[in-house]
Amino acid sequence: MFKTQAINTFKKEQDTEPAKTDDVEESYVETIKKQKRNSIVKGSKLTGDINISYDLELDGDVEGNITSEQKSNIIIKGNCKGNIKTGEGNVDIEGRMTDGDIIAGGDIKITGKFDGGKAEAKGKIYVNGEFNGKLKSNEIEIGPRAQGKGELLYKEYISIAKGSKIEVQINKFQGEQKETKKTNCTEIVNIKQPLQEVKLKAAK
């Protein structure tokens, strides 16, 4: 009986223990991060250029340029008509972007629709949606649900998954110079070597 009481008392003391300092700090940091995110809600329609210092999540419609010189990530879930430029951040197109270019210091991910001029990233471009235009990056990955046409410019390697439906010119560049390899691709599986070492299956 006494042993049970002692155990129950010990459990109560554990339950009422104050939160650890690390947990409080982590919670505070997450709250600050959320507070520093710009948000344009669904149903909003804005016309004009937008300059941001923190991350932007766009659920509404914007007609204008979105620019950040900071390490800001830009997520487009709605519609954007204009150019997007971020100094060191990533750009994620889940909705639709038209009539503009994307310049990203980080990565670009397109799972929605990109119908613009060019998309250029210092990191990686991943496409598993629709695109029409020029994609240029150190690394390009085309997913199995990707559809589109244009030009793919890569520096190190390119991967095009089986199932993708694309009509493109594929070019490898070194600095500002590029080596041209033209093809209309319908299905290519896991190209991880430099393009000149790979035989591409041309569309009929």
Residue pairs with C-beta under 8 A, 6 or more apart in sequence:
36 54
36 55
37 54
37 55
37 56
37 57
38 52
38 54
38 55
38 56
38 57
39 56
39 57
39 59
40 46
40 56
40 57
40 58
40 59
40 60
40 62
40 78
41 59
41 60
42 59
42 60
42 78
43 60
44 59
44 60
44 61
45 60
45 61
45 62
45 63
46 60
46 61
46 62
46 63
46 64
47 62
47 63
47 64
48 63
48 64
49 64
49 65
49 66
49 67
49 82
50 56
50 62
50 64
50 65
50 66
50 67
51 67
51 68
52 66
52 67
52 68
52 70
52 72
52 74
53 68
53 70
53 72
54 70
54 72
55 72
55 73
55 74
55 75
55 89
56 66
56 68
56 72
56 73
56 74
56 75
57 75
57 77
58 66
58 74
58 75
58 76
58 77
58 78
58 80
58 95
59 77
59 78
60 78
60 79
61 78
61 79
61 80
61 81
62 78
62 79
62 80
62 81
62 82
63 81
63 82
64 81
64 82
65 82
65 83
65 84
65 85
65 100
66 74
66 80
66 82
66 83
66 84
66 85
67 83
67 84
67 85
67 86
68 74
68 85
68 86
68 87
68 89
69 87
70 86
70 87
70 88
70 89
71 86
71 87
71 88
71 89
71 105
71 106
72 86
72 87
72 89
73 86
73 89
73 90
73 91
73 92
73 106
74 84
74 86
74 89
74 90
74 91
74 92
75 91
75 92
75 94
76 84
76 91
76 92
76 93
76 94
76 95
76 96
76 97
76 112
77 94
77 95
78 95
78 96
79 95
79 96
79 97
79 98
80 95
80 96
80 97
80 98
80 100
81 97
81 98
81 99
81 100
82 99
82 100
83 100
83 101
83 102
83 103
84 91
84 97
84 100
84 101
84 102
84 103
84 104
85 101
85 102
85 103
85 104
86 103
86 104
86 105
86 106
87 105
88 105
88 106
89 104
89 105
89 106
90 104
90 106
90 107
90 108
90 109
90 123
91 102
91 104
91 106
91 107
91 108
91 109
91 119
91 121
92 108
92 109
92 111
93 102
93 108
93 109
93 110
93 111
93 112
93 113
93 114
93 129
94 111
94 112
95 112
95 113
96 112
96 113
96 114
96 115
97 112
97 113
97 114
97 115
97 116
98 113
98 115
98 116
99 115
99 116
100 116
100 117
101 116
101 117
101 118
101 119
101 120
102 108
102 114
102 116
102 118
102 119
102 120
102 121
103 120
104 119
104 120
104 121
104 122
104 123
105 121
105 122
105 123
106 121
106 122
106 123
107 121
107 123
107 124
107 125
107 126
108 119
108 121
108 123
108 124
108 125
108 126
108 135
108 137
109 125
109 126
109 127
110 119
110 125
110 126
110 127
110 128
110 129
110 130
110 131
111 128
111 129
112 129
112 130
113 129
113 130
113 131
114 127
114 129
114 130
114 131
114 132
114 133
114 148
115 130
115 131
115 132
115 133
116 132
116 133
117 133
117 134
118 133
118 134
118 135
118 136
119 125
119 131
119 133
119 134
119 135
119 136
120 135
120 136
120 137
121 136
121 137
121 138
122 137
122 138
123 137
123 138
123 139
124 137
124 138
124 139
124 140
124 141
125 135
125 136
125 137
125 139
125 140
125 141
126 141
126 143
127 135
127 140
127 141
127 142
127 143
127 146
127 148
128 142
128 143
128 144
128 145
128 146
129 145
129 146
129 147
130 146
130 147
130 148
131 146
131 147
131 148
131 149
131 150
132 148
132 149
132 150
133 150
133 151
134 150
134 151
134 153
135 150
135 151
135 152
135 153
136 153
136 154
136 173
137 153
137 154
137 155
138 154
138 155
138 156
139 154
139 155
139 156
139 157
139 158
140 152
140 154
140 158
140 159
141 158
141 159
141 161
142 152
142 158
142 159
142 160
142 161
142 164
142 166
143 161
143 164
144 161
144 162
144 163
144 164
145 163
145 164
146 161
146 164
146 165
146 166
147 164
147 165
147 166
148 166
148 167
148 168
149 166
149 167
149 168
150 168
150 169
151 168
151 169
151 170
151 171
152 158
152 168
152 169
152 170
152 171
153 171
153 172
153 173
153 178
154 170
154 171
154 172
154 173
154 195
155 172
155 173
155 174
157 191
157 192
157 193
157 194
158 170
158 191
158 195
159 190
159 191
159 192
160 166
160 185
160 188
160 189
160 191
161 188
161 189
161 190
162 187
162 188
162 189
163 187
164 185
164 186
164 187
164 188
165 186
166 185
166 186
167 184
167 185
167 203
168 183
168 184
168 185
169 180
169 182
169 183
170 181
170 182
170 183
170 185
170 195
170 200
171 178
171 179
171 180
171 181
172 178
172 179
172 181
172 194
172 195
172 196
173 179
179 195
179 196
181 195
181 196
181 200
183 200
183 202
184 202
184 203
185 200
185 201
185 202
185 203
186 201
186 203
187 201
188 200
188 201
191 198
191 200
